[in-house]
Amino acid sequence: MTDSVKYVLDERDLPRRWYNIAADLPAPLPPILHPGTHQPVGPDDLAPIFPMGVIEQEVSQEREIEIPEPVRDIYRQWRPSPLYRARRLEKMLDTPARIYYKYEGVSPAGSHKPNTAIAQAFYNKQEGVKRITTETGAGQWGSALALAGSFFGLEIEVFMVKVSFQQKPYRRSFMETFGARCIASPSELTSAGRAVLAEHPDSTGSLGIAISEAVERSVERDDTKYALGSVLNHVMLHQTVIGLEALKQFEMANDYPDMVIAPTGGGSNFAGIGFPFLGEQLRGGRKIDLVAVEPSACPTLTRGRYAYDFGDTAHLTPLVKMHTLGSTYVPPGFHAGGLRYHGMAPLVSHVTNLGLVRPRSYSQLQCFEAGVQFAKAEGVIPAPEANHGVRAAIDEALRCREEGVSRAILFNLCGHGNFDMQAYRDYFDGKLMDLEYDDGEIAMALAGLPSVA
């Protein structure tokens, strides 16, 4: 049998509760700290930025948190998402491995990001918020929040990292179709943006800079809050619908993954597919090999320092303990814009520091090569970010061939590449290069880490 197999759940199997890994951690997550006092923050400290419904989830230790019915109603438009057994890819690789991928490209925005965008828009609407500000790298998060804002009647303002704003014009068009305003960052709209442009007029931008601009704009009006598409605990929570569905789909397949792989930039994709399986392991279930894959040009988990740092460049955010390259570090402008972030989610950093996750990095040419190979076998063109997971899955399948063993490999195909065809065009034309990080720039950024006792 060589045709790929599709495992589809009924909408009655749509999860009713998100999974919170904080309840099962063998050691507690280090607290979020106030940037001025270095004391743990409370809900009131976060209230100017986030709605209380989100803040409660950010600090929750409950294992399961109910998904509001209005959120589930919108999820039903594309969830449960399909799980595929990639038999054609297995045949192409001549591997005994069993390769599965969870396909999140079926969402209206083409990625996994609406899983949290819909939830965050709901909680903001419930609290009477009129406007949400945010940042976006490749544009997938901005697209998802624009969609969610349209559903809930919210004004959305998106600061898009300038290099991606220039590389991906159709993402801007997508956001504007749903009524959002998309601004290239750094911009002249904020003091944070103006400060960067004064020092670096040709700045290509970074997620850290865009976060600073969005946070600054959010505190200017009482009817405005800020939304983040990755990194924070509540975002990891919302994305676990992916892995919860996958657990049921593996029951349908009469199989269980030996390895779970996901691209990792801020952490939401990895947490979404991996945390429900890791939770099973932590509660005494079967041990799995969890692999977090990042770009070698922004090697947060593989080369960063596990320390307290700001989530943004202008130092407007609280301090979180995470793997970081330094909040002032600006990664080179490679095409996987969603993975160009200086830090990693505290929860993902924590479980990696505990030895529960193996990080790995790849160059962009390696990843595009794998994406093209996957597309030819399975008929789906992955987003540049997703190609990192594809690369690792292919390498592991080839290792199974060399060792003569059959392992079940699951990876999250977090989004399609239909808005990223210029990146593929550049790849085919030989214009893409393997960009390298600057050791000196990272050393300078790490030298500026806040001193936390």
Secondary structure in CASP SS format (residue, H / E / C, confidence):
PFRMAT SS
TARGET T0000
AUTHOR 0000-0000-0000
METHOD secondary structure of the structure
MODEL  1
M C 1.00
T C 1.00
D C 1.00
S C 1.00
V E 1.00
K E 1.00
Y E 1.00
V C 1.00
L C 1.00
D C 1.00
E H 1.00
R H 1.00
D H 1.00
L C 1.00
P C 1.00
R C 1.00
R E 1.00
W E 1.00
Y E 1.00
N C 1.00
I H 1.00
A H 1.00
A H 1.00
D H 1.00
L C 1.00
P C 1.00
A C 1.00
P C 1.00
L C 1.00
P C 1.00
P C 1.00
I C 1.00
L E 1.00
H C 1.00
P C 1.00
G C 1.00
T C 1.00
H C 1.00
Q C 1.00
P E 1.00
V C 1.00
G C 1.00
P H 1.00
D H 1.00
D H 1.00
L H 1.00
A C 1.00
P C 1.00
I C 1.00
F C 1.00
P C 1.00
M H 1.00
G H 1.00
V H 1.00
I H 1.00
E H 1.00
Q H 1.00
E H 1.00
V H 1.00
S C 1.00
Q C 1.00
E C 1.00
R C 1.00
E E 1.00
I E 1.00
E E 1.00
I C 1.00
P C 1.00
E H 1.00
P H 1.00
V H 1.00
R H 1.00
D H 1.00
I H 1.00
Y H 1.00
R C 1.00
Q C 1.00
W C 1.00
R C 1.00
P C 1.00
S C 1.00
P C 1.00
L E 1.00
Y E 1.00
R E 1.00
A C 1.00
R H 1.00
R H 1.00
L H 1.00
E H 1.00
K H 1.00
M H 1.00
L H 1.00
D C 1.00
T C 1.00
P C 1.00
A C 1.00
R E 1.00
I E 1.00
Y E 1.00
Y E 1.00
K E 1.00
Y E 1.00
E C 1.00
G C 1.00
V C 1.00
S C 1.00
P C 1.00
A C 1.00
G C 1.00
S E 1.00
H C 1.00
K C 1.00
P H 1.00
N H 1.00
T H 1.00
A H 1.00
I H 1.00
A H 1.00
Q H 1.00
A H 1.00
F H 1.00
Y H 1.00
N H 1.00
K H 1.00
Q H 1.00
E C 1.00
G C 1.00
V C 1.00
K C 1.00
R E 1.00
I E 1.00
T E 1.00
T E 1.00
E E 1.00
T E 1.00
G C 1.00
A C 1.00
G C 1.00
Q H 1.00
W H 1.00
G H 1.00
S H 1.00
A H 1.00
L H 1.00
A H 1.00
L H 1.00
A H 1.00
G H 1.00
S H 1.00
F H 1.00
F H 1.00
G C 1.00
L C 1.00
E E 1.00
I E 1.00
E E 1.00
V E 1.00
F E 1.00
M E 1.00
V E 1.00
K H 1.00
V H 1.00
S H 1.00
F H 1.00
Q H 1.00
Q H 1.00
K C 1.00
P H 1.00
Y H 1.00
R H 1.00
R H 1.00
S H 1.00
F H 1.00
M H 1.00
E H 1.00
T H 1.00
F C 1.00
G C 1.00
A C 1.00
R E 1.00
C E 1.00
I E 1.00
A E 1.00
S E 1.00
P C 1.00
S C 1.00
E C 1.00
L C 1.00
T C 1.00
S H 1.00
A H 1.00
G H 1.00
R H 1.00
A H 1.00
V H 1.00
L H 1.00
A H 1.00
E H 1.00
H C 1.00
P C 1.00
D C 1.00
S C 1.00
T C 1.00
G C 1.00
S C 1.00
L H 1.00
G H 1.00
I H 1.00
A H 1.00
I H 1.00
S H 1.00
E H 1.00
A H 1.00
V H 1.00
E H 1.00
R H 1.00
S H 1.00
V C 1.00
E C 1.00
R C 1.00
D C 1.00
D C 1.00
T E 1.00
K E 1.00
Y E 1.00
A C 1.00
L C 1.00
G C 1.00
S C 1.00
V C 1.00
L C 1.00
N H 1.00
H H 1.00
V H 1.00
M H 1.00
L H 1.00
H H 1.00
Q H 1.00
T C 1.00
V H 1.00
I H 1.00
G H 1.00
L H 1.00
E H 1.00
A H 1.00
L H 1.00
K H 1.00
Q H 1.00
F H 1.00
E H 1.00
M H 1.00
A H 1.00
N C 1.00
D C 1.00
Y C 1.00
P C 1.00
D C 1.00
M E 1.00
V E 1.00
I E 1.00
A E 1.00
P E 1.00
T C 1.00
G C 1.00
G C 1.00
G C 1.00
S H 1.00
N H 1.00
F H 1.00
A H 1.00
G H 1.00
I H 1.00
G H 1.00
F H 1.00
P H 1.00
F H 1.00
L H 1.00
G H 1.00
E H 1.00
Q H 1.00
L H 1.00
R C 1.00
G C 1.00
G C 1.00
R C 1.00
K C 1.00
I C 1.00
D E 1.00
L E 1.00
V E 1.00
A E 1.00
V E 1.00
E E 1.00
P E 1.00
S C 1.00
A C 1.00
C C 1.00
P C 1.00
T H 1.00
L H 1.00
T H 1.00
R H 1.00
G C 1.00
R E 1.00
Y E 1.00
A E 1.00
Y E 1.00
D E 1.00
F E 1.00
G C 1.00
D C 1.00
T C 1.00
A C 1.00
H C 1.00
L C 1.00
T C 1.00
P C 1.00
L E 1.00
V E 1.00
K E 1.00
M E 1.00
H E 1.00
T E 1.00
L C 1.00
G C 1.00
S C 1.00
T C 1.00
Y C 1.00
V C 1.00
P C 1.00
P C 1.00
G C 1.00
F C 1.00
H C 1.00
A C 1.00
G H 1.00
G H 1.00
L H 1.00
R C 1.00
Y C 1.00
H C 1.00
G E 1.00
M C 1.00
A C 1.00
P H 1.00
L H 1.00
V H 1.00
S H 1.00
H H 1.00
V H 1.00
T H 1.00
N H 1.00
L C 1.00
G C 1.00
L C 1.00
V C 1.00
R E 1.00
P E 1.00
R E 1.00
S E 1.00
Y E 1.00
S C 1.00
Q H 1.00
L H 1.00
Q H 1.00
C H 1.00
F H 1.00
E H 1.00
A H 1.00
G H 1.00
V H 1.00
Q H 1.00
F H 1.00
A H 1.00
K H 1.00
A H 1.00
E H 1.00
G C 1.00
V C 1.00
I C 1.00
P E 1.00
A C 1.00
P C 1.00
E C 1.00
A H 1.00
N H 1.00
H H 1.00
G H 1.00
V H 1.00
R H 1.00
A H 1.00
A H 1.00
I H 1.00
D H 1.00
E H 1.00
A H 1.00
L H 1.00
R H 1.00
C H 1.00
R H 1.00
E H 1.00
E H 1.00
G C 1.00
V C 1.00
S C 1.00
R C 1.00
A E 1.00
I E 1.00
L E 1.00
F E 1.00
N E 1.00
L E 1.00
C C 1.00
G E 1.00
H E 1.00
G C 1.00
N C 1.00
F C 1.00
D C 1.00
M H 1.00
Q H 1.00
A H 1.00
Y H 1.00
R H 1.00
D H 1.00
Y H 1.00
F H 1.00
D C 1.00
G C 1.00
K C 1.00
L C 1.00
M C 1.00
D C 1.00
L C 1.00
E C 1.00
Y C 1.00
D C 1.00
D H 1.00
G H 1.00
E H 1.00
I H 1.00
A H 1.00
M H 1.00
A H 1.00
L H 1.00
A H 1.00
G C 1.00
L C 1.00
P C 1.00
S C 1.00
V C 1.00
A C 1.00
END
